[in-house]
């Protein structure tokens, strides 16, 4: 009977060890964390948003000047905030049913998209 108890304990311990030692997540974001530094960035218009917009949307001439593309100007805080309030993340995230922006270019990187979304979630802070 004592031998049977020892076998039961060994089996239970073996099951425990196998189950908990096999929890390994081989996901790229965990292994390489390409967004390191992105999650601790405070998103403000003058801090990060303006640079992202200027680099990808306004300086290219698409959403600036006297006749911006689709009538959507992104040269100022007020114009960018209005566009964000009207769903520009749909275009930035390339969601179904939305135009893919930036047009004829690669999608914005995950960190830039995260910073833009955080800015929106925080209520569009300017400074």
C-alpha positions as CSV (number, residue, x, y, z in Angstrom):
1,X,0.0,0.0,0.0
2,X,2.9,2.3,0.8
3,X,4.4,1.7,-2.6
4,X,1.1,2.6,-4.3
5,X,1.0,5.9,-2.4
6,X,4.5,6.8,-3.5
7,X,3.6,6.0,-7.1
8,X,0.6,8.3,-6.9
9,X,2.6,11.1,-5.5
10,X,5.3,10.7,-8.2
11,X,2.6,10.7,-10.9
12,X,0.9,13.8,-9.5
13,X,4.2,15.7,-9.3
14,X,5.2,14.6,-12.8
15,X,1.9,15.8,-14.2
16,X,2.3,19.1,-12.3
17,X,5.8,19.6,-13.7
18,X,4.9,18.7,-17.2
19,X,1.9,21.0,-17.3
20,X,3.6,24.1,-15.8
21,X,6.9,23.7,-17.5
22,X,5.4,23.6,-21.0
23,X,3.8,27.1,-20.8
24,X,5.9,28.9,-23.4
25,X,4.7,31.6,-25.7
26,X,6.6,31.8,-28.8
27,X,5.2,35.1,-30.0
28,X,7.2,37.6,-31.9
29,X,6.1,40.6,-29.8
30,X,7.3,38.8,-26.6
31,X,10.6,37.7,-28.1
32,X,11.6,40.8,-29.9
33,X,9.4,43.6,-28.4
34,X,9.6,45.8,-31.4
35,X,7.4,48.4,-29.6
36,X,9.7,48.8,-26.7
37,X,9.5,52.4,-25.7
38,X,6.2,52.9,-27.4
39,X,4.0,51.9,-24.5
40,X,5.6,54.4,-22.1
41,X,5.4,57.4,-24.5
42,X,3.0,60.1,-23.4
43,X,1.0,61.0,-26.5
44,X,0.4,64.7,-27.1
45,X,-0.1,66.6,-30.3
46,X,3.0,68.8,-29.9
47,X,5.0,65.9,-28.5
48,X,4.5,63.1,-31.0
49,X,1.3,63.4,-33.0
50,X,2.4,66.4,-35.1
51,X,5.7,64.7,-36.1
52,X,3.8,61.5,-37.2
53,X,1.2,63.5,-39.1
54,X,3.8,65.8,-40.8
55,X,6.1,62.9,-41.7
56,X,3.3,60.7,-43.2
57,X,0.4,63.0,-44.2
58,X,1.0,66.7,-44.3
59,X,4.5,67.3,-45.6
60,X,3.8,65.0,-48.6
61,X,1.3,67.6,-49.7
62,X,-1.7,65.2,-49.4
63,X,-3.4,66.7,-46.4
64,X,-2.0,70.2,-46.4
65,X,-2.2,73.4,-48.5
66,X,-5.2,75.2,-49.9
67,X,-6.8,72.1,-51.3
68,X,-5.9,69.0,-49.2
69,X,-6.8,65.6,-50.3
70,X,-10.5,64.7,-49.7
71,X,-10.9,68.1,-48.1
72,X,-9.1,66.8,-45.0
73,X,-6.4,69.1,-43.8
74,X,-4.0,67.9,-41.1
75,X,-1.7,70.9,-40.8
76,X,-2.9,72.1,-37.4
77,X,-3.9,70.7,-34.0
78,X,-7.6,71.7,-34.6
79,X,-7.7,70.1,-38.1
80,X,-6.0,66.9,-36.9
81,X,-8.3,66.7,-33.8
82,X,-11.3,67.0,-36.1
83,X,-10.1,64.3,-38.4
84,X,-9.4,62.0,-35.4
85,X,-12.9,62.7,-34.0
86,X,-14.3,61.7,-37.4
87,X,-12.6,58.3,-37.5
88,X,-9.3,58.7,-39.2
89,X,-8.0,55.7,-37.2
90,X,-10.1,53.5,-39.5
91,X,-8.0,54.7,-42.4
92,X,-4.7,54.5,-40.4
93,X,-5.5,50.9,-39.3
94,X,-6.5,49.9,-42.8
95,X,-9.9,48.6,-41.5
96,X,-12.4,47.1,-44.0
97,X,-14.6,49.8,-45.6
98,X,-12.0,52.6,-45.1
99,X,-9.5,54.1,-47.5
100,X,-6.0,52.9,-46.7
101,X,-3.8,55.8,-45.5
102,X,-1.2,56.9,-46.2
103,X,-2.2,56.4,-49.8
104,X,0.3,54.5,-52.0
105,X,2.6,53.9,-49.1
106,X,3.2,51.4,-46.4
107,X,0.9,51.3,-43.4
108,X,2.2,53.3,-40.4
109,X,4.2,51.2,-38.0
110,X,2.5,49.6,-35.0
111,X,4.1,52.0,-32.6
112,X,2.9,55.1,-34.5
113,X,-0.6,53.7,-34.7
114,X,-0.5,52.9,-31.0
115,X,0.7,56.5,-30.2
116,X,-2.1,57.9,-32.3
117,X,-4.7,55.7,-30.6
118,X,-3.4,56.6,-27.2
119,X,-3.7,60.3,-28.1
120,X,-7.3,59.8,-29.0
121,X,-8.0,57.7,-25.9
122,X,-6.5,60.5,-23.7
123,X,-8.8,63.1,-25.2
124,X,-6.6,64.7,-27.8
125,X,-4.1,66.6,-25.5
126,X,-2.3,69.4,-27.3
127,X,0.7,69.7,-25.0
